[in-house]
Amino acid sequence: MPGKKAIIPYYAAGALSIVIIGLLTFISRRDFSGHFFQPHLLAITHLTVLGWGTMVIMGASNQLIPVIADQKLYNERIPVAVFVLLVIGTCLLVHSFWNFELGAVMLTGASFVLTAFILHAINMFLTSKKAQKNNIIVDFVLTAHIWLIVTGAIGATLLLNFRFGFLPADHLHYLKVHASVGMAGWFLLLIIGVTSRLIPMFLLSRKEVKKYLAVAYYLINSGLVLLLIEGMVLRSTRWHLVYIALVVVGLLFYLAYIRHCYKSAIRKKIDAGMKQTFVALGVIALPFLFLVIAALCYRQAPVAMLTAYGYSFFAGFITILIMGQTFKTLPFIVWMHLSRPGKLAELQPKDLYNERLVGLQMLIYLPGFLLFLSGILLKLQLFTCAGSVTMLSVSVLYFGHVLHVINKLRK
């Protein structure tokens, strides 16, 4: 089992980040009515991607990937170095974007983040190298790390382009490729891989239709490769509906896999964390709906639709999923450290957190998210203000709850 330093700091930093994101969103709520390419929104997006989503996912993967691969974590010092690099790099990038300072500080932050990506990916690949062959879940996870590095490399190139302007096409064209590769390549593939292992385990599913996962894997990656070739090499968007369709159909096969897992589950009654996970899987329809509508607007997609697409993916799907899964994974990780021989053997993971708070968290967050999303689409400041305040309150509740669980290690 990996040591605490390889996992716990990631959860703590992610929980703090979501509070800061809530504050910055409240401060910048009026900016969401304008174009998505502006300093404050770029800063909030990168803090969400790096300080929240990637931070928590990397911390969880240091515990979960060895379980999926049935191997020990290759090196426990690498996660510590990755954490330091990711925190410093994220702070430098967010500060630079917020103030739109396109200088050495921004490039230093980008190099730190990209180095963290590469080191983490190396550790995951070396951990999984002896894993059983033809393991589609491991394939999802490792391929996601390849796309993570590709995303980071494109992002670093775009920052250099800010300074030197060497790319032949419009900067926004490459920015959309960068965002799409990160969303579908890193987040979606990794989440599919990890949840394909966790959901059947938590539900005690008797049947897993792995062929659905295999189809999803090849469809989504085919769409991503097509996107990368057309977007970065051909500098075109002629076939954008094709690769969107490939990703969407791949996602549907994944959801069919989850449906079969639930139908064959022994444990039909699910707790608040799993309920929130299933809500997140339902919310994922929103960003793809906005993406398809934007793609069908042949002349120019409405700016509000593109903003809603990104916002619903990160503040909706990613945030709801991580908030729910935090209290399925973190209490178990803490319990593993507490329940060693002679240490509180009678304690159970469910005793380390408050399930009512997890349920309350979802009941408050979902209306707040939908209010803010409606405010973006309708350009109503009343909605964005109410939604941002509501989500900020949930982020504080989540942060306190995470610290409560982590504090069990001190006692």
Secondary structure, DSSP 8 states (H G I E B T S, - for coil): ---GGGTHHHHHHHHHHHHHHHHHHHHTGGGGGS-S-SHHHHHHHHIIIIIIIIHHHHHHHHHHHHHHHTS--S-SHHHHHHHHHHHHHHHHHHHHHHHT--SHHHHHHHHHHHHHHHHHHHHHHHHHTTS-TT-HHHHHHHHHHHHHHHHHHHHHHHHHHHHH---SS-HHHHHHHHHHIIIIIIIIHHHHHHHHHHHHHHHTBS---HHHHHHHHHHHHHHHHHHHIIIIIS---TTHHHHHHHHHHHHHHHHHHHHHHHHTBS--S--HHHHHHHHHHHHTHHHHHHHHHHHH-SS---HHHHHHHHHIIIIIIIHHHHHHHHHHHHHHHHHHHH-STTS-TT--GGGGS-HHHHHHHHHHHHHHHHHHHHHHHHT-HHHHHHHHHHHHHHHHHHHHHHHHHHGGGT-
